[in-house]
């Protein structure tokens, strides 16, 4: 049974108000607590390790929610999920993790997602991370996503971390095969002494494969962020990497995009920018009646939208 | 009414004080439309920025409806009913046009789409567009003007609204500024465009950081033209004789 705190966390990370529509699996404090499979969307617990297998049949359309919530302190949860999107299927999958750490010990969730988007399938994948707590216990989230987009497939990843996570090591590895397309949006905000590292490797394996990676971040307080997006073309693929960060206060941001081509027909572009909020932006919004703080908030919120 | 009394303005540029405005006196009455015109760099936008509180005057007072607002910040002045459409509006990555209009309308849920339509911007096409480099300079400029119209302040200052706008949009722009002017509104348009100078009640010529002339079009237009001629003459790098031979 979900209590009020559970529901709040689920709302934060998965926009859920009550029971999710479609197939779902809710994991709380290291245990699967509620699950529903549907015809064509099987969710099965793994037998040999913690985690689930989500198997979507060919041509199936639907929504799957697999959020994780943690409400205990001194808890470390490691989970391996495998997601298989059958050929021609069209699926929206909402993952994400919300931590409410009530104590002074650490609460950590490490999630490994292996995803395969089979031929001509389409996946919209959202993963939001959120943390909160009163006693100073750290909230740590280390997601690893390993994705293969097969011939003609399409995957759109939206990876979001908005406030409250003390430390994150994010690893994303993607292989895009012939005619496959990847669009990836990463949005991250850190504050205080939080740290965030994001390693992204996207490999364009064959002809007509394409990827667009957009990473936007805001670093406040004394937080530290580092980004290493790498885009590799082994065939005649096309790709674009864009890393954009707003830096504030005493924060540190390191951004090292890399493009690598092993085919003369490949077209790869990268852009990276780090900068503060422009004074004219603040003035514009203040001239509409916002205070400086409200203006700053509106700019950040728009930037991370 | 808004009055600028004995305003001077110095700005810090490269650790040097650069004088911008000198002993400037100017009143804008409610219900009237004004044009501020003058050569580039004469201080027109600085006047607007002093009124909005973006620049703090070095000396002098800014009086709005009988109250000295010279010490108030930008936000307070905006909340009292002073609005400013920027000459070069900043761009905002990720922020949709809709959000900007909502902010202008004090977070009203009902975005005033008419202001976009009036400026030839179809709301269906533009509300979700982000205010970044994907929009052209002319589009950004029209959205800036739409934002001020949505804000609907009592004092409206348009800083070179025609800049970067195509001919067709310019005709609309003139209509929109004129039609949206009300009896309780003060409209100030910084412009060099004759059509805009023709539609206002009073023209104010700013030169060398102060008011050098003001009056209605009939009074002031011949003097402005003569003044522009003098400025060209004195600025001609080849001297008086060469200037006389210049095609004009």
Boltz contact constraints between the chains, C-beta under 6 A:
constraints:
  - contact:
      token1: [A, 278]
      token2: [B, 90]
      max_distance: 6.0
  - contact:
      token1: [A, 280]
      token2: [B, 90]
      max_distance: 6.0
  - contact:
      token1: [A, 281]
      token2: [B, 90]
      max_distance: 6.0
  - contact:
      token1: [A, 283]
      token2: [B, 54]
      max_distance: 6.0
  - contact:
      token1: [A, 284]
      token2: [B, 90]
      max_distance: 6.0
  - contact:
      token1: [A, 286]
      token2: [B, 74]
      max_distance: 6.0
  - contact:
      token1: [A, 286]
      token2: [B, 75]
      max_distance: 6.0
  - contact:
      token1: [A, 287]
      token2: [B, 52]
      max_distance: 6.0
  - contact:
      token1: [A, 287]
      token2: [B, 74]
      max_distance: 6.0
  - contact:
      token1: [A, 287]
      token2: [B, 78]
      max_distance: 6.0
  - contact:
      token1: [A, 287]
      token2: [B, 84]
      max_distance: 6.0
  - contact:
      token1: [A, 288]
      token2: [B, 103]
      max_distance: 6.0
  - contact:
      token1: [A, 288]
      token2: [B, 104]
      max_distance: 6.0
  - contact:
      token1: [A, 288]
      token2: [B, 151]
      max_distance: 6.0
  - contact:
      token1: [A, 289]
      token2: [B, 78]
      max_distance: 6.0
  - contact:
      token1: [A, 289]
      token2: [B, 79]
      max_distance: 6.0
  - contact:
      token1: [A, 291]
      token2: [B, 75]
      max_distance: 6.0
  - contact:
      token1: [A, 302]
      token2: [B, 92]
      max_distance: 6.0
  - contact:
      token1: [A, 302]
      token2: [B, 94]
      max_distance: 6.0
  - contact:
      token1: [A, 302]
      token2: [B, 95]
      max_distance: 6.0
  - contact:
      token1: [A, 303]
      token2: [B, 93]
      max_distance: 6.0
  - contact:
      token1: [A, 303]
      token2: [B, 94]
      max_distance: 6.0
  - contact:
      token1: [A, 305]
      token2: [B, 94]
      max_distance: 6.0
